[in-house]
Amino acid sequence: MYYLLKNAITRKQVGTQFQTKICDGYDVDGPNSRCNLKFDEFPNFIPDLRFELEDAAKLTDVVREDNIMAKGYLINEKVKQIFDQCLLPDHRYYDATILDQDGNLHPYYWCHLISNDYQMVDFPQSVFRKGKFSLKSMLTPDDPICPIKDVDDYVKKRTFLIESDGGHIVIEKLKIHNSQRFDLIHFSELYATYAFISEKMVKLLKKEKVTGIDIIEYPDIEVVE
């Protein structure tokens, strides 16, 4: 079983859905801006990762960041130690800071993730459907199955559907071969904003009572031999 790891968004958990804002004097268009981070490559610069809490936000172990389109997590030392006990895909840690409402500066890390190898995905055995929206919950019994050969075929067909009639390819069941026993999997072309974690990581996060996250069972990913 894999689990969806999401940033928490309720007021009780994080104070306000978007926890951070642009610091005074931060150059969002600068060469080291966090806006320049990308999904599938590490930056060739040291990113400027200064954040400031929104007025109503709580400081949590995992903080929902702003102005980053790449996949990763803004985490404190406690969460980094948990990540370091697990097997992640290609990733790097970059120093970050968060300024709270009282003017205190807190050290954090940006864990920048790169997609797992798409060779892990058994595309022919997975189930993809042509839908009108990208969410599985919006599929209907009439949405046809869409055979996919590999990730390039997926991107090509998804792009055609979006550009031709506003349709989408919906993942009903993703089958993967996880012989390396990754504790976190992320396929940016398939799930741009989602990452999935193992039972091992779930237990560690819950044991340490990590704040700022939601963990949701996700049976739509199946590990096959």
N, C-alpha and C positions, 0 to 999 in steps of 0.2 A: 504493500500500500504506500502510495506517495501522498503528500499533503501540500496544499497550496499555502505558501508563505506570503502574507500580505501585510502592508502597513495598516495599523489600526486607524480608524477614522472617527470613532464616536467621541463625543465631548467628554464622557466619563473617562475614557482611556487617554486621550491626547489633548483635551482642552478645545482644540479647533482642528478641523480636517487638514488644513495646510499649516504645518507647524512652524515653518521657517519663512523668512522674507529676505529680500536683498539688503545687505548691509550698506550703511552710508558710505559712499565713495567707491563702491564696488563697480568695476568696469565690466559689464556683461558682454561688451563687444571686444574686449581685450584678447590678446593672443593666448593668455593662460586662463581664460574664463571657463567655468564649469559648463557653460553652454556649448563648448566645443568638444565635449566628450562624446564618443560614438559607441554604438552597440558592439561592433565586432572587431575593434582594434584598440590597443592601448594608446594613450596619447604620447606624442613625441615631445611633450612639455610637462612641467610640473604644474598640475592644476591648482588654481587659487580657490581653495575650498573654505571660505569664510561664510558662516551662516549666522543669522540672528533669529531668535525665537519671536514668533508673533505674540502680540500682547496677551492673548488668552491661551497660548499654548503651554503645555506641560513638557518638561524635559524628560524624555523617556530613553530607555536603553537603545532602541532603534527609533530614529527620527525620520519622518517623511521630509525629504529634501525638496527644494524647488529649483527650477531651471536646469535640470539634468535630464536629457532625453535617453541617455544610455541606461543599461540595467546595472543595478548595484544596490548597496545598502549603506546608509549612514549610521555607524554603530560606535558604541563605546568599547572600552577595554574588556569588559566582561563578555560582551558578545563576540569580540575578536578571539578571545581565548576559546570560546565554544567552536567557532568556525575553524580554528586551528586544530581542533581534535577531529575534524571531519574531512572527508575527501571532496573537494570542490573542483569544478572545471577551471580552466585558466583564469586567474584572477590576480589582482595586485591591490595592495593597500596604499592609500595616500593619506597623509596627515590632513586633518580638518579641525576646525574650531567652531564652537557654537556660543554665541553671546546671549546670556539670559536677560530677563527683564530687570535684574538688579545690577547689571553691568559686570557680572562674573563670566569669565571665559573658560569654557570646558573643552578639553581635548577629545576629539573623536577621530574616527577613520572613515574614509570612503572605501568600501570594498567594491572594486570595479570588476564586474563579471564579463567574461567572454563566453559565447555559446559552447555547449558541449559539441562534440563531433557528431555531425548528422548521420554518420555511418551507424550510430547507435539505433537510429530509427528504422524500424521495419515498415517502410512505406507501403509495400504491396499488401501486407497483412493488416495494416491500420484501416480505419473506416473514416472516410471523408465524404461530406455531402455538400451539394450546391444549395445554398440557402440565400435568403434575402438579407440576412443580417449575420454578423460574425459570432453571435452567441448561440451556444447549443440549446439553451432554453427556448429559443425562438424557432427551432426546427419544427417542421410539420411532417406527418407521415408521408406526404407526397414529395418531399425534397429528395431528389435523386442522388444515388451514390456517385461519387466522382473519383475514379481510380487515379492514384498518384504514384509515379515511378520513383521520384527522388525529390530533394528539396528544390532543385531548379524547376522541375515540372510543377511543383506546388506554387512557386512564386509566379511562374508564367501563367498558369490557369487562374490563380487568384487575381492577378493584375488584369487579365482579360475580362473576367467577370465584373470587377469593380468599374472598369472603364466602359464596358459595353452596356450594362443595364443596372449598375449599382448593386449587383449581387456579391456574394462572398463564398469562400470555402470554409465550412464549419468542421471542426475536428470532433467526431463522435467518439472515437476510441483510438488512442495512440499506443502502439506497441513498440517497446524498446528492448534492446539487448544491453544490459548494464553489467557486463562482466567485470568491470573495474570497481563496481560497488560505489559509485558516486553517491554522496549524501545530499547533494544539491544538483539538480539538473535544470538547464535553461536553454531553450532553443528560440533565439530571438525572431527568426522568420515565422515560427509557428505560434509562439506566445510572446509577443513583444514585451509586455509588461509583467509577465508572471514568471516566477521560479517555483520549483517544487522540491520538497525536502523529504528525507527518509525518516523512518521510525526512530533511528538513532538520534538524528538531530532534533526531532520533536521532543524526545525524552530529555535531552540536555537543556533545551530552551525552557521547557516546563520546570525542570528541576531547579534551575537558577531564577525562575520567575521573571523572565525577560519581559519588559514592558514595551509597548508601542507596536505590537504585532498581533495579528490574528492568524490562527492555524486552522485550516479547513481540510477535511478529508477530500481526496480527489481520485475517485476510482476510475476515471476516464483514461488514466495512464496505467498500462499493464506491462510488467516485466516478463519477457518470454526468454526461453533458453535458446 
